[in-house]
Amino acid sequence: TLKKMDLANNQHQVAENSLVVTNPPYGERLDERIQALQVFGELGDWLKRCAIGAKAAYLAIDKDMGRATGIRSDKFYHMFNGQLSIELCCSKVIPENFSQSAYTQSVTELSTGGRELSNRLAKNDRKLKSWLKKEGIECYRLYDADLPEYNVAIDRYGRYFHVQEYAAPRTIPPQTARKRLDEVVLVIRERYQVSVEEICIKRRRKQKNEDQYQKQELLSAVDVEPFTVYESGLRFEVDLGKYVDTGLFLDSRPMRRLVAQHAAKKSLLNLFAYTGTASVYAAAAGAASTTTVDMSNTYIAWAERNMKANGFTGSNHHFIQQDCIQWLMDNTLKYDVIFLDPPTFSNSKSMETHWDVQEDHGIFIEKLMESLDQDGLMIFSNNLRKFKLDEELAEIFDVENISDKTFDPDFQRNRHIHHCFLIRHKKVVG
Ligand SMILES: C[S@@+](CC[C@H](N)C(=O)[O-])C[C@H]1O[C@@H](n2cnc3c(N)ncnc32)[C@H](O)[C@@H]1O
C-alpha cells in the first residue's frame, strides 16, 4: 500500500524484524540543517513509537545528523551521492540503543556539560528575575558565553529564544562545535519546555580580512512571523527569522532610556536609526518632534510601524530614508537632542562612500555638532569593541565617556559590547 502522511502523525506500526529504509532531506546547506535535524528527530520519534524491534537504515549528510534520531547506529557506511559525501546509518530500534538528541520529543538525559549549562541558566534566571519584573522587560540577554565550552549568547524575546553562536576557534573541530550547539538546544528545550520551533539559531562570523567586523549568518530559518514585544511599556516589532538582527538591540536599552530622559518637550534627531526604537522612547517621553533617518527602506518603514504602534503618527514625527552622510551635508535645522548610533562599518550601492566608525566618526561628529542647539545634547554610541574616541573632539567639545553607566544587569558580563559618550558644546565663559 502507498500512503501520504506527515511523519510526526504517522501511527503505522512496523512488525518486529522488518527493515525500514529511508532517504530524508540532507540539509546540506547550513540554513536548512536545523530543519533537516528536526525531520531526523521526528523519524527517531516515529521509529521509537512504532518500530520497536525493527532495523532502520537512513541516509544522512553526516553521522551527527543520523544521531539526531536519538537512536545509536551500530554501523555507518560512508558513500557518495554524486559529489555529495553521505553516511548510511544502520540501527536496531531497541531501547538499549536510545540516546540523547535535541531533536526528538523523547528528550533523554543531559550530559555533565549540559547539566552545568542548565544550572547556569537557572542561576542567571534567579539573578535577573526581580530586575526583569520591576522594569517590565521581556527581551533580555540570558546567557553570554558564561561557560567557555558553550560559546553562545542566548537572548529571550518573550517566549522565543534567540541563540547566537560565536564562531569556534580553529582548535575546536566542527563536529564538537555542532554537538555543543545541539546540546544548547536540548538544554533550552528541557529547561523551558519549549519546542525547537521556538529557538532561532544564528552564527556570528568574522569577515575575511576585516577581522573587526562581525557578520552573522542564519543557521535555523525559524518560521516565526514578526511579533510584538514590550519594553518600558512600549511596543516594538521584532523579527527573529528573517534577518540577522531582530529589530531591537538589547544592549542599547540604557541608551534608549537616556534619550527618553532628555527628550521631554525637545526636538530629537535619530541618525542611523534602524527600527526607530529611540524615537519611540523620545516620543513617549513627550518630545516636541522626532526626526528618524536611515538609509534602508525596510528599516524606515519598520521605524514608522513602531511609532504608529505606540500612537505616534502626527506631522511632528519625520521619517527620512537617506544616507546620513548625504543628509548631513544638506541639513540646516538645529536639534535639542541627537542620538547617533552608527554601525561599525557600512557599505552599500546607494552610498557614495563607505562608513568606518573608527575612521570617520571624528569628522562626522564635528560637522554634526553644527546641527545641535547651543544647549543641546548628543548621545553617541557604537559597538566597536576597541573603539577610541578622536582626541580632537574632546578639545573642541565637552565630552563625557559614560560607557560604564550603560550596562544593564543582563550585560554585566560583556562590558565591551558598546561605548557611549555625551557630547555638548563648550560653554562660553564671560
Ligand atoms: C543602528 S546601526 C547599528 C547599530 C549598532 N550600533 C550596531 O553596530 O550593530 C545600523 C543601521 O544603520 C543604517 N545605516 C548604515 N549606513 C548608513 C548610512 N550611511 N546612512 C544611513 N543609515 C545607514 C542601517 O540601515 C541600519 O539600520
Ligand as a Chemical Component Dictionary entry (heavy atoms), coordinates in Angstrom:
data_LIG
# 
_chem_comp.id                   LIG 
_chem_comp.type                 NON-POLYMER 
_chem_comp.pdbx_formal_charge   0 
_chem_comp.three_letter_code    LIG 
# 
loop_
_chem_comp_atom.comp_id 
_chem_comp_atom.atom_id 
_chem_comp_atom.alt_atom_id 
_chem_comp_atom.type_symbol 
_chem_comp_atom.charge 
_chem_comp_atom.model_Cartn_x 
_chem_comp_atom.model_Cartn_y 
_chem_comp_atom.model_Cartn_z 
_chem_comp_atom.pdbx_ordinal 
LIG C1  C1  C 0  21.686 51.153 14.074 1  
LIG S1  S1  S 1  23.069 50.892 13.155 2  
LIG C2  C2  C 0  23.794 49.602 14.017 3  
LIG C3  C3  C 0  23.556 49.676 15.462 4  
LIG C4  C4  C 0  24.594 49.095 16.328 5  
LIG N1  N1  N 0  25.376 50.177 16.852 6  
LIG C5  C5  C 0  25.482 48.087 15.638 7  
LIG O1  O1  O 0  26.632 48.435 15.285 8  
LIG O2  O2  O -1 25.072 46.935 15.478 9  
LIG C6  C6  C 0  22.591 50.126 11.705 10 
LIG C7  C7  C 0  21.670 50.991 10.888 11 
LIG O3  O3  O 0  22.403 51.958 10.178 12 
LIG C8  C8  C 0  21.850 52.066 8.872  13 
LIG N2  N2  N 0  22.879 52.643 8.016  14 
LIG C9  C9  C 0  24.070 52.141 7.688  15 
LIG N3  N3  N 0  24.770 53.023 6.949  16 
LIG C10 C10 C 0  24.002 54.121 6.814  17 
LIG C11 C11 C 0  24.171 55.380 6.191  18 
LIG N4  N4  N 0  25.280 55.708 5.566  19 
LIG N5  N5  N 0  23.176 56.263 6.285  20 
LIG C12 C12 C 0  22.034 55.964 6.929  21 
LIG N6  N6  N 0  21.822 54.796 7.546  22 
LIG C13 C13 C 0  22.790 53.881 7.491  23 
LIG C14 C14 C 0  21.409 50.668 8.536  24 
LIG O4  O4  O 0  20.389 50.683 7.558  25 
LIG C15 C15 C 0  20.904 50.162 9.883  26 
LIG O5  O5  O 0  19.551 50.412 10.066 27 
# 
loop_
_chem_comp_bond.comp_id 
_chem_comp_bond.atom_id_1 
_chem_comp_bond.atom_id_2 
_chem_comp_bond.value_order 
_chem_comp_bond.pdbx_ordinal 
LIG C1  S1  SING 1  
LIG S1  C2  SING 2  
LIG S1  C6  SING 3  
LIG C2  C3  SING 4  
LIG C3  C4  SING 5  
LIG C4  N1  SING 6  
LIG C4  C5  SING 7  
LIG C5  O1  DOUB 8  
LIG C5  O2  SING 9  
LIG C6  C7  SING 10 
LIG C7  O3  SING 11 
LIG C7  C15 SING 12 
LIG O3  C8  SING 13 
LIG C8  N2  SING 14 
LIG C8  C14 SING 15 
LIG N2  C9  SING 16 
LIG N2  C13 SING 17 
LIG C9  N3  DOUB 18 
LIG N3  C10 SING 19 
LIG C10 C11 SING 20 
LIG C10 C13 DOUB 21 
LIG C11 N4  SING 22 
LIG C11 N5  DOUB 23 
LIG N5  C12 SING 24 
LIG C12 N6  DOUB 25 
LIG N6  C13 SING 26 
LIG C14 O4  SING 27 
LIG C14 C15 SING 28 
LIG C15 O5  SING 29 
# 
